[in-house]
Amino acid sequence: MAAMTAFGVIASPPLAWLDDPTVFKPQMHVFTGSKQPWVVLDDSLPKYEGAPPPG
């Protein structure tokens, strides 16, 4: 499902889609500047302290 707002389109997929981890593969880590110190991101995905660059 998606909704058009004053800020653009907001996607809201059903939570059941997350039952199968192969459906959506992570592409990046965003807002890592506010992650808790005990969170370890030790994969090769790109990491952004804030929002990712446009595009």
All heavy atoms as TSV, in Angstrom:
chain	resi	resn	atom	element	x	y	z
A	1	MET	N	N	0.843	-1.174	0.000
A	1	MET	CA	C	0.000	0.000	0.000
A	1	MET	C	C	0.889	1.239	0.000
A	1	MET	O	O	1.968	1.245	0.555
A	1	MET	CB	C	-0.879	0.003	1.246
A	1	MET	CG	C	-1.835	-1.168	1.352
A	1	MET	SD	S	-2.810	-1.100	2.865
A	1	MET	CE	C	-3.963	0.165	2.452
A	2	ALA	N	N	0.403	2.283	-0.615
A	2	ALA	CA	C	1.133	3.546	-0.635
A	2	ALA	C	C	0.130	4.680	-0.524
A	2	ALA	O	O	-1.029	4.544	-0.877
A	2	ALA	CB	C	1.943	3.676	-1.909
A	3	ALA	N	N	0.589	5.788	0.001
A	3	ALA	CA	C	-0.274	6.954	0.152
A	3	ALA	C	C	0.468	8.182	-0.331
A	3	ALA	O	O	1.667	8.326	-0.109
A	3	ALA	CB	C	-0.674	7.124	1.614
A	4	MET	N	N	-0.226	9.070	-1.005
A	4	MET	CA	C	0.358	10.327	-1.458
A	4	MET	C	C	0.147	11.361	-0.366
A	4	MET	O	O	-0.959	11.511	0.147
A	4	MET	CB	C	-0.309	10.783	-2.753
A	4	MET	CG	C	0.271	12.066	-3.295
A	4	MET	SD	S	2.020	11.958	-3.592
A	4	MET	CE	C	2.058	12.018	-5.348
A	5	THR	N	N	1.212	12.020	0.023
A	5	THR	CA	C	1.135	13.051	1.046
A	5	THR	C	C	1.748	14.327	0.504
A	5	THR	O	O	2.260	14.351	-0.616
A	5	THR	CB	C	1.893	12.634	2.324
A	5	THR	OG1	O	3.288	12.632	2.039
A	5	THR	CG2	C	1.465	11.260	2.818
A	6	ALA	N	N	1.747	15.377	1.301
A	6	ALA	CA	C	2.377	16.626	0.901
A	6	ALA	C	C	3.891	16.455	0.750
A	6	ALA	O	O	4.552	17.249	0.101
A	6	ALA	CB	C	2.072	17.714	1.932
A	7	PHE	N	N	4.443	15.397	1.335
A	7	PHE	CA	C	5.880	15.146	1.290
A	7	PHE	C	C	6.254	14.143	0.209
A	7	PHE	O	O	7.403	13.787	0.067
A	7	PHE	CB	C	6.365	14.646	2.646
A	7	PHE	CG	C	6.064	15.601	3.761
A	7	PHE	CD1	C	5.040	15.340	4.648
A	7	PHE	CD2	C	6.769	16.777	3.905
A	7	PHE	CE1	C	4.748	16.221	5.673
A	7	PHE	CE2	C	6.490	17.663	4.916
A	7	PHE	CZ	C	5.474	17.396	5.801
A	8	GLY	N	N	5.286	13.643	-0.540
A	8	GLY	CA	C	5.548	12.647	-1.575
A	8	GLY	C	C	4.808	11.362	-1.265
A	8	GLY	O	O	3.839	11.351	-0.517
A	9	VAL	N	N	5.279	10.283	-1.831
A	9	VAL	CA	C	4.632	8.990	-1.642
A	9	VAL	C	C	5.265	8.286	-0.449
A	9	VAL	O	O	6.484	8.210	-0.338
A	9	VAL	CB	C	4.771	8.119	-2.904
A	9	VAL	CG1	C	4.185	6.742	-2.671
A	9	VAL	CG2	C	4.106	8.791	-4.088
A	10	ILE	N	N	4.431	7.777	0.420
A	10	ILE	CA	C	4.896	7.001	1.564
A	10	ILE	C	C	4.428	5.566	1.362
A	10	ILE	O	O	3.238	5.308	1.230
A	10	ILE	CB	C	4.341	7.548	2.894
A	10	ILE	CG1	C	4.849	8.963	3.120
A	10	ILE	CG2	C	4.712	6.631	4.048
A	10	ILE	CD1	C	4.295	9.626	4.345
A	11	ALA	N	N	5.365	4.641	1.321
A	11	ALA	CA	C	5.031	3.231	1.158
A	11	ALA	C	C	4.829	2.603	2.526
A	11	ALA	O	O	5.566	2.886	3.458
A	11	ALA	CB	C	6.141	2.505	0.410
A	12	SER	N	N	3.831	1.768	2.621
A	12	SER	CA	C	3.536	1.069	3.868
A	12	SER	C	C	3.212	-0.386	3.546
A	12	SER	O	O	2.048	-0.757	3.456
A	12	SER	CB	C	2.362	1.748	4.580
A	12	SER	OG	O	2.053	1.062	5.765
A	13	PRO	N	N	4.241	-1.202	3.345
A	13	PRO	CA	C	3.976	-2.596	2.977
A	13	PRO	C	C	3.382	-3.368	4.158
A	13	PRO	O	O	3.674	-3.065	5.315
A	13	PRO	CB	C	5.359	-3.143	2.621
A	13	PRO	CG	C	6.299	-2.279	3.371
A	13	PRO	CD	C	5.661	-0.924	3.463
A	14	PRO	N	N	2.557	-4.362	3.874
A	14	PRO	CA	C	2.027	-5.193	4.957
A	14	PRO	C	C	3.171	-5.867	5.712
A	14	PRO	O	O	4.159	-6.303	5.109
A	14	PRO	CB	C	1.169	-6.230	4.233
A	14	PRO	CG	C	0.844	-5.604	2.912
A	14	PRO	CD	C	2.020	-4.736	2.575
A	15	LEU	N	N	3.062	-5.952	7.009
A	15	LEU	CA	C	4.132	-6.549	7.820
A	15	LEU	C	C	4.376	-8.008	7.476
A	15	LEU	O	O	5.482	-8.508	7.656
A	15	LEU	CB	C	3.811	-6.396	9.304
A	15	LEU	CG	C	3.897	-4.971	9.834
A	15	LEU	CD1	C	3.519	-4.933	11.309
A	15	LEU	CD2	C	5.281	-4.395	9.634
A	16	ALA	N	N	3.385	-8.702	6.971
A	16	ALA	CA	C	3.571	-10.112	6.613
A	16	ALA	C	C	4.637	-10.276	5.537
A	16	ALA	O	O	5.236	-11.343	5.419
A	16	ALA	CB	C	2.249	-10.715	6.157
A	17	TRP	N	N	4.891	-9.232	4.735
A	17	TRP	CA	C	5.936	-9.319	3.728
A	17	TRP	C	C	7.300	-9.531	4.363
A	17	TRP	O	O	8.216	-10.009	3.722
A	17	TRP	CB	C	5.970	-8.069	2.882
A	17	TRP	CG	C	4.827	-7.926	1.935
A	17	TRP	CD1	C	3.762	-8.773	1.783
A	17	TRP	CD2	C	4.623	-6.881	1.008
A	17	TRP	NE1	N	2.921	-8.297	0.822
A	17	TRP	CE2	C	3.422	-7.132	0.329
A	17	TRP	CE3	C	5.336	-5.742	0.699
A	17	TRP	CZ2	C	2.932	-6.305	-0.658
A	17	TRP	CZ3	C	4.847	-4.907	-0.282
A	17	TRP	CH2	C	3.657	-5.185	-0.951
A	18	LEU	N	N	7.458	-9.173	5.613
A	18	LEU	CA	C	8.751	-9.310	6.283
A	18	LEU	C	C	8.966	-10.708	6.852
A	18	LEU	O	O	10.016	-11.002	7.405
A	18	LEU	CB	C	8.872	-8.260	7.398
A	18	LEU	CG	C	8.757	-6.810	6.923
A	18	LEU	CD1	C	8.836	-5.864	8.107
A	18	LEU	CD2	C	9.822	-6.477	5.888
A	19	ASP	N	N	7.975	-11.598	6.716
A	19	ASP	CA	C	8.119	-12.965	7.204
A	19	ASP	C	C	9.177	-13.737	6.429
A	19	ASP	O	O	9.801	-14.645	6.950
A	19	ASP	CB	C	6.788	-13.720	7.120
A	19	ASP	CG	C	5.773	-13.245	8.139
A	19	ASP	OD1	O	6.173	-12.535	9.093
A	19	ASP	OD2	O	4.592	-13.578	7.987
A	20	ASP	N	N	9.367	-13.397	5.168
A	20	ASP	CA	C	10.337	-14.077	4.318
A	20	ASP	C	C	11.507	-13.125	4.050
A	20	ASP	O	O	11.377	-12.175	3.282
A	20	ASP	CB	C	9.673	-14.481	3.007
A	20	ASP	CG	C	10.609	-15.248	2.084
A	20	ASP	OD1	O	11.797	-15.431	2.426
A	20	ASP	OD2	O	10.145	-15.664	1.005
A	21	PRO	N	N	12.662	-13.363	4.674
A	21	PRO	CA	C	13.789	-12.429	4.527
A	21	PRO	C	C	14.364	-12.370	3.118
A	21	PRO	O	O	15.158	-11.493	2.814
A	21	PRO	CB	C	14.819	-12.950	5.524
A	21	PRO	CG	C	14.466	-14.368	5.747
A	21	PRO	CD	C	12.974	-14.485	5.533
A	22	THR	N	N	13.968	-13.275	2.235
A	22	THR	CA	C	14.507	-13.242	0.876
A	22	THR	C	C	13.740	-12.282	-0.028
A	22	THR	O	O	14.185	-11.982	-1.130
A	22	THR	CB	C	14.488	-14.643	0.243
A	22	THR	OG1	O	13.132	-15.094	0.121
A	22	THR	CG2	C	15.283	-15.625	1.080
A	23	VAL	N	N	12.581	-11.787	0.423
A	23	VAL	CA	C	11.771	-10.896	-0.404
A	23	VAL	C	C	12.442	-9.532	-0.559
A	23	VAL	O	O	12.530	-8.990	-1.655
A	23	VAL	CB	C	10.349	-10.739	0.172
A	23	VAL	CG1	C	9.559	-9.697	-0.594
A	23	VAL	CG2	C	9.622	-12.079	0.147
A	24	PHE	N	N	12.909	-8.965	0.529
A	24	PHE	CA	C	13.569	-7.657	0.515
A	24	PHE	C	C	14.975	-7.810	1.054
A	24	PHE	O	O	15.164	-8.196	2.206
A	24	PHE	CB	C	12.810	-6.647	1.379
A	24	PHE	CG	C	11.440	-6.345	0.877
A	24	PHE	CD1	C	10.332	-6.875	1.496
A	24	PHE	CD2	C	11.258	-5.523	-0.218
A	24	PHE	CE1	C	9.057	-6.604	1.034
A	24	PHE	CE2	C	9.994	-5.237	-0.693
A	24	PHE	CZ	C	8.891	-5.778	-0.063
A	25	LYS	N	N	15.970	-7.496	0.236
A	25	LYS	CA	C	17.355	-7.554	0.678
A	25	LYS	C	C	17.785	-6.158	1.110
A	25	LYS	O	O	17.531	-5.183	0.401
A	25	LYS	CB	C	18.246	-8.053	-0.448
A	25	LYS	CG	C	18.003	-9.504	-0.795
A	25	LYS	CD	C	18.858	-9.942	-1.952
A	25	LYS	CE	C	20.306	-9.935	-1.519
A	25	LYS	NZ	N	21.223	-10.446	-2.534
A	26	PRO	N	N	18.461	-6.036	2.260
A	26	PRO	CA	C	18.955	-4.726	2.689
A	26	PRO	C	C	19.910	-4.150	1.650
A	26	PRO	O	O	20.681	-4.878	1.027
A	26	PRO	CB	C	19.696	-5.022	3.994
A	26	PRO	CG	C	19.181	-6.339	4.449
A	26	PRO	CD	C	18.792	-7.088	3.207
A	27	GLN	N	N	19.836	-2.834	1.449
A	27	GLN	CA	C	20.700	-2.172	0.484
A	27	GLN	C	C	21.666	-1.198	1.141
A	27	GLN	O	O	22.680	-0.848	0.571
A	27	GLN	CB	C	19.854	-1.433	-0.544
A	27	GLN	CG	C	18.977	-2.353	-1.343
A	27	GLN	CD	C	18.107	-1.585	-2.323
A	27	GLN	OE1	O	18.027	-0.366	-2.295
A	27	GLN	NE2	N	17.444	-2.308	-3.184
A	28	MET	N	N	21.326	-0.710	2.339
A	28	MET	CA	C	22.173	0.259	3.029
A	28	MET	C	C	21.707	0.393	4.471
A	28	MET	O	O	20.633	-0.079	4.827
A	28	MET	CB	C	22.099	1.622	2.339
A	28	MET	CG	C	20.728	2.272	2.440
A	28	MET	SD	S	20.562	3.794	1.518
A	28	MET	CE	C	20.398	3.173	-0.128
A	29	HIS	N	N	22.536	1.025	5.280
A	29	HIS	CA	C	22.181	1.396	6.652
A	29	HIS	C	C	22.059	2.918	6.676
A	29	HIS	O	O	22.966	3.616	6.227
A	29	HIS	CB	C	23.259	0.957	7.646
A	29	HIS	CG	C	23.469	-0.524	7.693
A	29	HIS	ND1	N	22.571	-1.377	8.277
A	29	HIS	CD2	C	24.474	-1.301	7.224
A	29	HIS	CE1	C	23.012	-2.621	8.186
A	29	HIS	NE2	N	24.165	-2.601	7.536
A	30	VAL	N	N	20.939	3.434	7.173
A	30	VAL	CA	C	20.732	4.883	7.225
A	30	VAL	C	C	20.578	5.343	8.665
A	30	VAL	O	O	20.219	4.565	9.545
A	30	VAL	CB	C	19.508	5.312	6.385
A	30	VAL	CG1	C	19.747	5.013	4.924
A	30	VAL	CG2	C	18.241	4.634	6.849
A	31	PHE	N	N	20.870	6.594	8.904
A	31	PHE	CA	C	20.793	7.224	10.220
A	31	PHE	C	C	21.638	6.474	11.257
A	31	PHE	O	O	21.246	6.318	12.405
A	31	PHE	CB	C	19.328	7.353	10.676
A	31	PHE	CG	C	18.519	8.214	9.735
A	31	PHE	CD1	C	17.659	7.650	8.815
A	31	PHE	CD2	C	18.671	9.594	9.746
A	31	PHE	CE1	C	16.944	8.437	7.924
A	31	PHE	CE2	C	17.958	10.393	8.864
A	31	PHE	CZ	C	17.089	9.812	7.956
A	32	THR	N	N	22.825	6.043	10.835
A	32	THR	CA	C	23.707	5.329	11.755
A	32	THR	C	C	24.317	6.257	12.796
A	32	THR	O	O	24.834	5.790	13.807
A	32	THR	CB	C	24.836	4.613	10.994
A	32	THR	OG1	O	25.594	5.589	10.277
A	32	THR	CG2	C	24.276	3.580	10.034
A	33	GLY	N	N	24.239	7.559	12.573
A	33	GLY	CA	C	24.766	8.516	13.546
A	33	GLY	C	C	24.004	8.490	14.862
A	33	GLY	O	O	24.521	8.924	15.890
A	34	SER	N	N	22.790	7.956	14.846
A	34	SER	CA	C	22.002	7.894	16.085
A	34	SER	C	C	21.812	6.464	16.584
A	34	SER	O	O	21.000	6.220	17.459
A	34	SER	CB	C	20.632	8.545	15.868
A	34	SER	OG	O	19.909	7.870	14.858
A	35	LYS	N	N	22.581	5.526	16.036
A	35	LYS	CA	C	22.440	4.136	16.503
A	35	LYS	C	C	23.033	3.996	17.907
A	35	LYS	O	O	23.871	4.796	18.325
A	35	LYS	CB	C	23.096	3.165	15.529
A	35	LYS	CG	C	24.609	3.175	15.558
A	35	LYS	CD	C	25.154	2.091	14.649
A	35	LYS	CE	C	26.644	1.996	14.720
A	35	LYS	NZ	N	27.202	1.772	16.037
A	36	GLN	N	N	22.585	3.009	18.609
A	36	GLN	CA	C	23.108	2.735	19.945
A	36	GLN	C	C	24.525	2.175	19.843
A	36	GLN	O	O	24.857	1.495	18.868
A	36	GLN	CB	C	22.205	1.734	20.678
A	36	GLN	CG	C	20.811	2.254	20.940
A	36	GLN	CD	C	20.841	3.474	21.838
A	36	GLN	OE1	O	21.516	3.515	22.855
A	36	GLN	NE2	N	20.113	4.508	21.446
A	37	PRO	N	N	25.366	2.450	20.829
A	37	PRO	CA	C	26.761	1.990	20.757
A	37	PRO	C	C	26.895	0.469	20.659
A	37	PRO	O	O	27.868	-0.032	20.107
A	37	PRO	CB	C	27.386	2.492	22.064
A	37	PRO	CG	C	26.464	3.541	22.578
A	37	PRO	CD	C	25.110	3.252	22.010
A	38	TRP	N	N	25.931	-0.266	21.182
A	38	TRP	CA	C	26.018	-1.726	21.156
A	38	TRP	C	C	25.573	-2.326	19.835
A	38	TRP	O	O	25.719	-3.523	19.611
A	38	TRP	CB	C	25.216	-2.336	22.301
A	38	TRP	CG	C	23.865	-1.734	22.519
A	38	TRP	CD1	C	23.545	-0.770	23.417
A	38	TRP	CD2	C	22.653	-2.041	21.821
A	38	TRP	NE1	N	22.206	-0.450	23.321
A	38	TRP	CE2	C	21.632	-1.229	22.353
A	38	TRP	CE3	C	22.316	-2.930	20.802
A	38	TRP	CZ2	C	20.324	-1.274	21.897
A	38	TRP	CZ3	C	21.013	-2.960	20.362
A	38	TRP	CH2	C	20.038	-2.151	20.908
A	39	VAL	N	N	25.052	-1.506	18.907
A	39	VAL	CA	C	24.666	-2.010	17.587
A	39	VAL	C	C	25.929	-2.087	16.724
A	39	VAL	O	O	26.623	-1.099	16.543
A	39	VAL	CB	C	23.621	-1.086	16.916
A	39	VAL	CG1	C	23.361	-1.519	15.482
A	39	VAL	CG2	C	22.340	-1.070	17.723
A	40	VAL	N	N	26.224	-3.278	16.227
A	40	VAL	CA	C	27.409	-3.492	15.397
A	40	VAL	C	C	26.957	-3.763	13.964
A	40	VAL	O	O	26.211	-4.710	13.717
A	40	VAL	CB	C	28.239	-4.682	15.926
A	40	VAL	CG1	C	29.443	-4.930	15.039
A	40	VAL	CG2	C	28.661	-4.429	17.361
A	41	LEU	N	N	27.386	-2.929	13.051
A	41	LEU	CA	C	27.072	-3.100	11.634
A	41	LEU	C	C	28.342	-3.591	10.948
A	41	LEU	O	O	29.162	-2.806	10.500
A	41	LEU	CB	C	26.594	-1.779	11.029
A	41	LEU	CG	C	25.396	-1.127	11.712
A	41	LEU	CD1	C	25.127	0.248	11.141
A	41	LEU	CD2	C	24.173	-2.013	11.591
A	42	ASP	N	N	28.502	-4.894	10.901
A	42	ASP	CA	C	29.759	-5.449	10.400
A	42	ASP	C	C	29.598	-6.134	9.040
A	42	ASP	O	O	30.221	-7.133	8.755
A	42	ASP	CB	C	30.361	-6.410	11.415
A	42	ASP	CG	C	29.439	-7.573	11.739
A	42	ASP	OD1	O	28.291	-7.578	11.274
A	42	ASP	OD2	O	29.876	-8.488	12.455
A	43	ASP	N	N	28.744	-5.562	8.194
A	43	ASP	CA	C	28.607	-6.099	6.850
A	43	ASP	C	C	29.186	-5.094	5.852
A	43	ASP	O	O	29.704	-4.060	6.236
A	43	ASP	CB	C	27.147	-6.421	6.522
A	43	ASP	CG	C	26.221	-5.230	6.736
A	43	ASP	OD1	O	26.678	-4.079	6.576
A	43	ASP	OD2	O	25.053	-5.443	7.068
A	44	SER	N	N	29.094	-5.409	4.599
A	44	SER	CA	C	29.707	-4.543	3.588
A	44	SER	C	C	28.725	-3.533	2.993
A	44	SER	O	O	29.058	-2.856	2.026
A	44	SER	CB	C	30.284	-5.411	2.467
A	44	SER	OG	O	29.237	-6.152	1.846
A	45	LEU	N	N	27.539	-3.403	3.572
A	45	LEU	CA	C	26.564	-2.438	3.050
A	45	LEU	C	C	27.011	-1.015	3.334
A	45	LEU	O	O	27.655	-0.748	4.352
A	45	LEU	CB	C	25.192	-2.673	3.697
A	45	LEU	CG	C	24.509	-3.993	3.365
A	45	LEU	CD1	C	23.220	-4.135	4.164
A	45	LEU	CD2	C	24.224	-4.077	1.884
A	46	PRO	N	N	26.675	-0.064	2.451
A	46	PRO	CA	C	27.019	1.331	2.711
A	46	PRO	C	C	26.314	1.840	3.964
A	46	PRO	O	O	25.195	1.411	4.268
A	46	PRO	CB	C	26.518	2.083	1.481
A	46	PRO	CG	C	25.966	1.092	0.546
A	46	PRO	CD	C	25.974	-0.246	1.191
A	47	LYS	N	N	26.990	2.717	4.683
A	47	LYS	CA	C	26.459	3.267	5.923
A	47	LYS	C	C	26.409	4.797	5.816
A	47	LYS	O	O	27.378	5.404	5.370
A	47	LYS	CB	C	27.311	2.846	7.108
A	47	LYS	CG	C	27.321	1.337	7.306
A	47	LYS	CD	C	28.463	0.905	8.209
A	47	LYS	CE	C	28.547	-0.586	8.345
A	47	LYS	NZ	N	28.891	-1.298	7.127
A	48	TYR	N	N	25.295	5.392	6.217
A	48	TYR	CA	C	25.119	6.836	6.182
A	48	TYR	C	C	24.706	7.330	7.562
A	48	TYR	O	O	23.792	6.772	8.161
A	48	TYR	CB	C	24.049	7.222	5.143
A	48	TYR	CG	C	24.390	6.744	3.760
A	48	TYR	CD1	C	23.818	5.609	3.246
A	48	TYR	CD2	C	25.293	7.450	2.969
A	48	TYR	CE1	C	24.129	5.153	1.975
A	48	TYR	CE2	C	25.618	7.020	1.699
A	48	TYR	CZ	C	25.028	5.862	1.201
A	48	TYR	OH	O	25.338	5.429	-0.052
A	49	GLU	N	N	25.374	8.337	8.056
A	49	GLU	CA	C	25.040	8.883	9.369
A	49	GLU	C	C	23.670	9.529	9.394
A	49	GLU	O	O	23.046	9.613	10.425
A	49	GLU	CB	C	26.103	9.861	9.836
A	49	GLU	CG	C	27.390	9.183	10.229
A	49	GLU	CD	C	28.336	10.121	10.960
A	49	GLU	OE1	O	27.938	11.242	11.291
A	49	GLU	OE2	O	29.464	9.685	11.194
A	50	GLY	N	N	23.217	10.003	8.254
A	50	GLY	CA	C	21.892	10.596	8.126
A	50	GLY	C	C	21.156	9.928	6.975
A	50	GLY	O	O	21.305	8.735	6.761
A	51	ALA	N	N	20.420	10.725	6.252
A	51	ALA	CA	C	19.703	10.199	5.090
A	51	ALA	C	C	20.694	9.888	3.972
A	51	ALA	O	O	21.742	10.524	3.876
A	51	ALA	CB	C	18.673	11.219	4.607
A	52	PRO	N	N	20.380	8.917	3.128
A	52	PRO	CA	C	21.282	8.614	2.015
A	52	PRO	C	C	21.226	9.737	0.970
A	52	PRO	O	O	20.264	10.498	0.920
A	52	PRO	CB	C	20.710	7.317	1.447
A	52	PRO	CG	C	19.274	7.328	1.837
A	52	PRO	CD	C	19.208	8.046	3.150
A	53	PRO	N	N	22.256	9.816	0.147
A	53	PRO	CA	C	22.237	10.841	-0.902
A	53	PRO	C	C	21.101	10.570	-1.893
A	53	PRO	O	O	20.734	9.411	-2.093
A	53	PRO	CB	C	23.598	10.715	-1.566
A	53	PRO	CG	C	24.161	9.423	-1.124
A	53	PRO	CD	C	23.463	9.027	0.124
A	54	PRO	N	N	20.551	11.603	-2.501
A	54	PRO	CA	C	19.468	11.402	-3.463
A	54	PRO	C	C	19.931	10.561	-4.657
A	54	PRO	O	O	21.086	10.611	-5.041
A	54	PRO	CB	C	19.092	12.806	-3.916
A	54	PRO	CG	C	19.854	13.744	-3.081
A	54	PRO	CD	C	20.903	13.001	-2.330
A	55	GLY	N	N	18.973	9.835	-5.193
A	55	GLY	CA	C	19.277	9.065	-6.398
A	55	GLY	C	C	19.413	7.675	-6.136
A	55	GLY	O	O	19.516	6.666	-6.325
